[in-house]
Amino acid sequence: MSTERTGRSFQFLRDGAETPVDVTWDEDGTNGRQNTIASVRQMISEAMNAKNVAFLLGAGCSSLMRDRIERGIPTMLPLASEFCREAMSETIAAATALSPGEAVDQANGGQFEVRGSDGANHVVRPEGEGEGEGEGEGDDVDADADAAPPQTWRLTAEEMAVLDDLGVDLEDGYNKNLERLMEVLFGQRFVLTRSAKAAHGAQLQLVNGIIQKVQDFLWERLTAGAFSRGDTSVRDLYEKFYRKLVLRDRSLPRPWVFTTNYDLFNEIAMDRLGIPYANGFTGFVERRFNPASFRYALAEQLDVGNRKWAAVDAFVYLGKLHGSVSWTEDDHGLLPIRENWPVAEASRMLIYPTPAKQNASLASPYADLFREFQSRVVREQSVLITAGFAFGDEHLNNIIYQALTIPTFRLIIFASPDSGGDIAKLRKLGDPRIWIIGGDGPTEGSRAHYFNTIVEHFLPQRPSERIDEAVQKVMRAMAPNKDGEA
């Protein structure tokens, strides 16, 4: 964490003010420590000492652009744009002499536009993987040489035709959110499976094929990126996050981390740090979802004779609200959801609260996870900190709005203060319990509300972090190599 003067500032909206305050990135500032990153960090540290603390991590936390390359997983907007752009290329190719590859360029004039989490529109070339957080946001994105779009998940002309027959226009919002497309596809499949008409049988087969291709596409983007080829940038960022999170006073309840992401960055980071966590699954050989495990705590025995126990400091509760690439479903009675990695095939992963998110959330495991989220944020003296989350999930939004009816609840949002949608509505409330932090980051091209900046600069710096870093250095430097030499 640098104390060098940068002359840059970010925006901090609090105390119900109509306009945010400009806060300098200089640690000491020019007029004492008022309106400096140090003062904001201290305020966040005090908020994190509340009785109940929870984080809500959105897709932006697993996306990290560095050197014009996506190091993690693109957010939903560029993912949906890429899939739908490829799909529409087949329709153009069928009506012209162009090849599907040439039709990709034709679909959007050789480029497409995405709206970044900074609220601005950015032009991205078709072969790019999309945009995310971190360095280089706003630049045209060059392709990763190993990430050329495969042909296997490109929709055929027949599949595009059945979407047209069903009234599904990919340009009508589906090119911004693939979950919305999956909700519609699952709903259509539900209707078609209950029809006795022969024509609907053919449509059902095509709809199933489209669902499979969306799953294949997401599977590839979630499992085959720079992070799968040795790039540890995103994983290291999650490790730093959890090192800062777990050091709470043992007299306070353990923190909760909720995420809408399907990836395994949270689990891998905690496994590597040796942090035990409860994610709703129990067992070892066959790990199955059992919501009762969220009631469990981890304790160490202090006195064998007197049976004295104390809660373990480093323990986290993890709730994956939209599922995970490591979850599958079988016919095991009351506990059908398994956690298994690697999953044998993309079609078996359980990552969609579908056919309609609001309704499907009534079924396990989503019902249990949403209930845990609601239970945590509506408690007295609760703080919810959101990062990489654009408030695009209506179900989660409603739970957060319910929590705002509790006087002791506080909501800290890392997002651009001039964001639209529900963030703009929250800002207009003028509620002193709502903080919005965002804007320019400490260096050129960085943003204050991106996950890497949050972890590096806003989360409180614990004295023991230097010891943790020293331990990690010893483990890396002193571990014997394959020849037995240090």
DAPEZI-V465322 format. One record per backbone hydrogen bond with DSSP energy under -0.5 kcal/mol. CO is the residue of the C=O (numbers start at 1). NH is the residue of the N-H. E is the energy in kcal/mol with one decimal. If there is no record, write none. Layout:
CO,NH,E  CO,NH,E
This chain:
8,25,-2.5  10,23,-3.3  11,438,-2.2  12,14,-0.6  12,21,-2.8  13,436,-2.1  14,17,-1.9  21,12,-2.2  23,10,-2.6  24,37,-1.3  26,37,-0.7  31,34,-0.9  33,36,-0.7  35,24,-2.0  36,40,-2.0  37,41,-2.6  38,42,-1.9  39,43,-1.8  40,44,-2.4  41,45,-2.3  42,46,-2.1  43,47,-2.0  44,48,-2.3  46,49,-0.9  47,50,-1.6  51,253,-0.6  52,383,-2.5  53,256,-1.8  54,385,-2.4  55,57,-0.5  55,258,-3.3  56,58,-0.6  56,387,-2.2  57,260,-1.8  58,61,-1.7  59,62,-1.4  60,63,-0.8  62,73,-2.9  64,66,-0.6  64,71,-3.3  66,69,-1.5  68,142,-0.7  69,66,-2.3  69,71,-0.6  70,226,-0.6  75,79,-1.9  76,80,-3.1  77,81,-2.5  78,82,-2.4  79,83,-2.3  80,84,-2.5  81,85,-2.2  82,86,-2.1  83,87,-2.2  84,88,-2.6  85,89,-1.1  86,90,-0.7  87,90,-1.0  87,91,-0.7  88,92,-1.9  89,93,-2.5  90,94,-2.1  91,95,-1.1  92,96,-0.8  93,96,-0.6  99,103,-2.6  100,104,-1.3  101,105,-0.9  102,106,-1.8  103,107,-2.3  104,108,-0.8  105,108,-0.6  105,110,-3.9  106,109,-1.0  108,111,-1.2  110,126,-0.6  112,124,-3.0  114,116,-0.7  114,122,-3.3  116,119,-2.1  117,416,-0.7  120,116,-2.6  122,114,-2.5  124,112,-2.5  125,128,-2.1  131,75,-1.1  133,65,-5.0  134,137,-1.2  136,139,-2.0  140,142,-0.6  144,147,-2.4  151,154,-1.3  156,160,-2.3  157,161,-2.0  158,162,-2.0  159,163,-1.7  160,164,-1.9  161,165,-2.4  162,166,-1.9  163,168,-3.2  164,167,-1.2  167,169,-0.8  168,170,-0.7  169,172,-2.4  169,174,-0.5  170,175,-1.1  171,173,-1.0  173,176,-1.5  173,177,-0.7  177,181,-1.2  178,182,-2.5  179,183,-2.2  180,184,-1.8  181,185,-2.4  182,186,-2.8  183,187,-2.0  184,188,-2.6  185,189,-2.5  186,190,-2.1  187,191,-1.8  188,192,-2.7  189,193,-2.3  191,194,-1.0  192,195,-1.5  197,201,-1.0  198,201,-0.5  198,202,-1.3  199,203,-1.8  200,204,-2.5  201,205,-1.7  202,206,-1.7  203,207,-2.7  204,208,-2.6  205,209,-1.6  206,210,-2.1  207,211,-2.4  208,212,-2.2  209,213,-1.9  210,214,-2.3  211,215,-2.3  212,216,-2.6  213,217,-2.4  214,218,-2.6  215,219,-2.8  216,220,-2.1  217,221,-2.2  218,222,-2.4  219,223,-1.4  220,224,-2.5  223,225,-0.5  225,228,-1.3  226,229,-1.3  226,231,-2.1  227,230,-0.7  230,232,-0.6  232,236,-3.0  233,237,-1.5  234,238,-2.2  235,239,-2.1  236,240,-2.1  237,241,-2.0  238,242,-2.4  239,243,-2.1  240,244,-1.7  241,245,-1.5  242,246,-2.0  246,248,-2.1  249,252,-2.1  255,317,-2.0  256,55,-2.1  257,319,-2.6  258,57,-3.0  259,321,-1.8  259,322,-0.7  262,325,-2.2  264,268,-2.6  265,269,-2.2  266,270,-2.1  267,271,-2.5  268,272,-2.4  269,273,-1.6  270,274,-0.9  270,275,-2.6  271,274,-0.6  274,276,-0.6  276,316,-1.4  277,279,-0.5  278,318,-2.8  280,290,-3.7  282,288,-2.2  285,287,-0.6  286,288,-0.6  287,339,-2.5  288,282,-2.2  290,293,-2.5  291,294,-1.6  292,295,-1.9  293,296,-1.3  297,299,-0.5  298,312,-2.5  300,302,-0.6  300,310,-2.1  303,307,-1.1  303,308,-1.4  308,302,-2.8  308,303,-1.1  310,300,-2.9  313,315,-1.5  314,276,-0.8  316,278,-2.2  316,318,-0.5  317,257,-2.9  318,320,-0.5  319,259,-2.3  319,321,-1.1  320,323,-1.5  324,327,-1.6  324,350,-0.6  326,340,-3.1  327,350,-2.3  328,338,-2.7  331,333,-1.6  332,335,-1.9  336,330,-2.1  336,338,-0.5  337,289,-2.5  338,328,-2.2  338,340,-0.6  339,287,-0.6  345,348,-1.4  346,349,-1.3  349,351,-0.9  350,324,-1.7  351,353,-0.5  352,354,-2.1  356,360,-4.0  357,361,-1.5  359,362,-1.9  360,363,-2.2  363,366,-0.6  363,367,-2.2  365,369,-2.1  366,370,-2.8  367,371,-2.0  368,372,-2.0  369,373,-2.3  370,374,-2.5  371,375,-2.7  372,376,-2.1  373,377,-2.1  374,378,-1.7  376,379,-0.8  379,382,-0.6  381,52,-2.2  382,410,-2.0  383,54,-2.4  384,386,-0.5  384,412,-2.8  385,56,-2.6  386,414,-2.0  387,58,-2.9  388,60,-1.8  392,394,-0.7  393,397,-2.6  394,398,-2.3  395,399,-1.5  396,400,-2.3  397,401,-2.6  398,402,-2.0  399,403,-1.9  400,404,-1.3  402,405,-1.6  403,406,-2.0  405,407,-0.6  406,409,-1.9  410,384,-2.5  411,413,-0.6  411,435,-2.8  412,386,-2.7  412,414,-0.5  413,415,-0.9  413,437,-2.9  414,388,-0.6  416,419,-2.2  420,423,-1.0  420,424,-0.8  421,425,-1.4  422,426,-2.3  423,427,-2.1  424,428,-2.0  425,429,-0.8  426,429,-0.7  426,431,-0.5  427,430,-1.4  430,432,-0.5  431,16,-0.7  431,434,-1.8  432,15,-0.8  433,411,-2.1  433,435,-0.6  435,413,-3.2  436,13,-3.0  437,415,-1.5  438,11,-3.3  439,448,-2.8  439,449,-0.5  443,446,-2.1  445,137,-0.6  446,441,-2.4  447,450,-1.2  449,388,-0.5  450,454,-2.4  451,455,-2.6  452,456,-2.1  453,457,-2.7  453,458,-0.8  454,458,-1.3  454,459,-2.2  460,462,-0.7  462,465,-1.7  463,466,-0.9  463,467,-0.5  464,468,-2.5  465,469,-2.6  466,470,-1.8  467,471,-2.6  468,472,-2.5  469,473,-2.1  470,474,-2.2  471,475,-2.4  472,476,-2.0  473,477,-2.9  474,478,-2.8  475,479,-0.7  481,484,-2.1  485,481,-2.8
